[in-house]
């Protein structure tokens, strides 16, 4: 079952609804792309059910149920994607048990170039290549950049965010699963991006540019690099949504 249906059922049970509902899903996020598609569906289904019955659940309660719904499909309970989809902006999962999420708000001026190659990369496969042990130097570097990303949200500094996209642990492990990844990353940097890495489990690769940077140029450079490695791709230019899930 789609995570949207699972989340909706969890909400209906939580509020002891006296009737059911029918869901119709129109989804613009490709599956197995590293863009949090299962979380997007879970939040959409849970949010819709809660709204239909008068918003009886608070956002934190809704987050718990939506994250449980995603876990039913992904095999692991983590709110990285569901929290961002529900609350909008940047989020930090301080604890999964009990679940505690901190919202950091938006980051005006930041443009993210998302380039999705024409291939699927299941999260389970991407998890299997993660290292069991991490070098202390790489751990310290990743923690430093994580702190810098949080500081970038606090200072509303998109350039600091872009410069802080540097992952010495997960990126090298998963890069081999994405044909031409390092060519794509090099193309992004050479075209004017300040940072570039893998989105989620992949295969989508994202780049961040400085304020008023060459977004189209970076996107096309990344697309050409993928094509040289035998993959067509789709380019999307994105900003940080600050509202999260809402009725439209």
C-alpha positions in Angstrom: 0.0 0.0 0.0 1.1 3.6 -0.7 2.4 5.4 2.4 -0.4 8.0 1.9 -3.0 5.3 2.6 -1.1 4.0 5.6 -0.8 7.5 7.1 -4.5 8.3 6.5 -5.5 5.1 8.2 -3.3 5.8 11.2 -4.9 9.3 11.5 -8.4 7.9 11.3 -7.7 5.4 14.0 -6.0 8.0 16.2 -9.0 10.3 16.1 -11.5 7.4 16.3 -13.2 8.6 13.1 -16.7 7.2 12.5 -16.2 7.0 8.7 -13.6 6.3 6.1 -12.3 8.4 3.2 -11.1 7.9 -0.4 -7.7 9.2 -1.5 -6.7 10.1 -5.0 -3.0 10.7 -5.4 -1.4 13.0 -8.0 2.3 12.8 -7.4 5.0 14.8 -9.1 7.9 13.2 -7.2 9.5 10.2 -8.9 10.0 7.1 -6.7 13.4 5.8 -5.7 14.9 9.1 -6.7 16.4 10.4 -3.4 13.8 13.1 -3.2 11.7 11.8 -0.3 8.8 10.5 -2.4 7.5 8.1 0.2 7.6 10.8 2.9 5.8 13.2 0.6 3.0 10.7 0.1 2.8 9.9 3.8 2.5 13.5 4.8 0.0 14.3 2.1 -2.2 11.4 3.2 -2.0 12.1 6.9 -2.4 15.8 6.5 -5.5 15.3 4.2 -7.1 12.9 6.7 -6.5 15.3 9.6 -7.8 18.3 7.7 -10.9 16.4 6.5 -11.9 15.7 10.1 -11.3 19.1 11.6 -7.5 19.1 12.3 -7.9 17.2 15.6 -4.3 16.2 15.7 -1.5 18.7 16.5 1.4 18.8 14.0 3.7 16.9 16.3 1.2 14.1 16.7 0.6 14.1 12.9 4.4 13.9 12.3 4.7 10.7 14.5 2.0 8.9 12.5 3.3 10.0 9.1 6.8 8.9 10.0 5.4 5.5 11.1 3.7 5.3 7.8 6.9 5.9 5.9 8.8 3.4 8.1 6.3 0.7 7.1 7.7 1.0 3.5 11.3 2.1 4.1 12.0 -0.3 6.9 13.4 2.4 9.3 11.8 5.1 11.5 13.4 8.5 10.8 11.7 11.9 10.4 14.3 13.6 8.2 12.0 13.7 5.2 8.5 13.7 6.8 9.4 16.6 9.1 10.6 18.8 6.3 7.5 17.9 4.2 5.1 18.6 7.1 6.8 21.7 8.7 8.6 23.2 5.7 12.1 24.8 5.9 15.1 23.1 7.4 14.6 20.6 10.2 16.8 18.7 12.7 15.8 15.4 14.1 17.3 15.6 17.6 15.8 12.2 18.7 13.8 9.5 17.0 12.7 7.8 20.3 11.0 9.8 21.6 10.6 11.8 18.4 11.8 15.4 18.7 12.2 17.6 15.7 13.5 21.2 15.7 12.4 23.5 12.9 15.0 26.0 11.5 12.8 28.0 9.2 13.6 29.0 5.6 16.7 30.2 3.9 15.9 33.1 1.5 18.1 33.5 -1.5 19.1 29.8 -1.7 18.6 28.0 -5.1 19.0 24.3 -5.3 19.5 22.6 -8.6 18.1 19.1 -8.5 19.2 16.8 -11.3 17.6 13.4 -11.4 19.1 10.8 -13.8 16.8 8.3 -15.6 17.4 5.4 -13.2 16.1 4.1 -9.9 18.1 3.6 -6.8 16.1 1.9 -4.0 16.9 3.2 -0.5 17.5 -0.4 0.7 20.3 -0.8 -1.9 21.9 2.5 -1.0 21.9 1.7 2.7 23.8 -1.5 2.1 26.9 0.3 0.9 27.2 2.5 4.0 30.4 2.0 6.0 30.2 0.1 9.3 33.1 2.2 10.8 33.9 5.9 10.2 37.3 7.5 10.3 37.5 10.1 13.1 38.9 12.8 10.8 35.9 12.3 8.4 33.5 12.3 11.3 34.8 15.6 12.7 34.6 17.1 9.2 31.0 16.1 8.7 30.0 17.3 12.1 31.7 20.7 11.4 29.8 21.1 8.2 26.5 20.0 9.8 27.0 22.7 12.4 27.8 25.2 9.6 24.5 24.3 7.8 22.6 25.0 11.0 24.4 28.3 11.4 23.6 29.1 7.8 19.9 28.8 8.6 20.3 30.9 11.8 22.2 33.6 10.0 20.1 33.4 6.8 23.3 32.9 4.8 22.7 30.8 1.7 26.4 31.1 0.6 27.5 29.5 3.9 25.0 26.7 3.4 26.3 26.0 -0.1 29.9 26.0 1.0 29.1 23.5 3.8 27.8 20.8 1.5 30.8 18.5 2.0 30.2 14.8 3.0 33.3 12.6 3.5 31.3 9.6 4.8 28.1 8.8 2.9 28.8 10.5 -0.4 31.9 8.4 -1.3 30.1 5.2 -0.4 27.1 5.9 -2.6 28.9 7.7 -5.4 29.7 4.3 -7.1 26.0 3.6 -7.4 25.4 6.7 -9.6 27.2 6.5 -13.0 29.3 9.6 -13.6 28.6 11.1 -10.2 32.0 12.8 -9.8 31.8 14.1 -13.4 28.5 15.7 -12.6 29.8 17.2 -9.4 32.9 18.6 -11.1 30.7 20.1 -13.8 28.5 21.7 -11.2 31.4 23.3 -9.4 33.1 24.4 -12.6 29.8 26.1 -13.7 29.6 28.1 -10.5 28.0 26.0 -7.8 29.5 26.3 -4.3 28.5 22.8 -3.2 27.2 19.6 -4.7 26.3 16.2 -3.3 23.8 13.3 -3.4 20.2 14.0 -2.5 19.1 11.4 0.1 19.8 7.9 -1.0 20.2 9.1 -4.6 20.4 9.0 -7.6 19.3 12.7 -7.7 22.3 15.0 -7.4 21.9 18.5 -6.1 24.0 21.6 -6.3 23.7 24.9 -4.3 24.6 28.2 -5.8 25.4 31.6 -4.3 22.7 34.2 -4.2 21.8 35.2 -7.8 24.2 32.6 -9.1 24.1 30.9 -12.5 21.3 28.3 -11.8 20.5 27.5 -15.5 24.2 27.2 -16.4 24.9 24.8 -13.5 21.8 22.7 -14.3 22.7 22.3 -17.9 26.3 21.4 -17.1 25.2 18.7 -14.7 22.7 17.4 -17.3 25.5 17.2 -20.0 27.8 15.3 -17.6 25.1 12.7 -16.9 24.5 12.4 -20.6 28.2 11.7 -21.2 27.8 8.8 -18.8 24.9 7.4 -20.7 22.0 8.8 -18.6 19.3 11.3 -19.5 18.2 13.5 -16.6 15.7 16.0 -15.5 16.7 19.4 -14.0 14.6 21.3 -11.5 15.4 24.6 -9.9 14.1 24.8 -6.3 14.0 27.1 -3.3 13.3 26.2 0.3 9.6 26.0 1.0 8.9 27.7 4.4 5.2 26.6 4.8 5.2 22.8 4.6 2.1 20.8 4.0 -1.0 22.8 3.4 -4.4 22.8 1.6 -4.3 24.3 -1.9 
